[in-house]
Amino acid sequence: MLLDAMPRLDKPTRQGHVNLKPMTAADNRPTLLTVDDLKVHFPIRVSGTVFPKYKPLRAVDGVSLT
């Protein structure tokens, strides 16, 4: 249900969903969020051994956005 609620560019008109308005130039708007070099790593268990081993899964690695 969460994924279905996300706006989609490939299906802009769907029953029960509000259409998004196009964005205008952001000349006078303040920056709401700036992210530099975001990294999100999760430890995952690697099977195949008697003793559990964990390795990092890099879900996000070095993403920057404004």
Secondary structure, 3 states (H helix, E strand, C coil): CHHHHCCCCCCCCCCCCCCCCCCCCCCCCCCCCCEEEEEEEEEEEECCCCCCEEEEEEEEEEEEEC
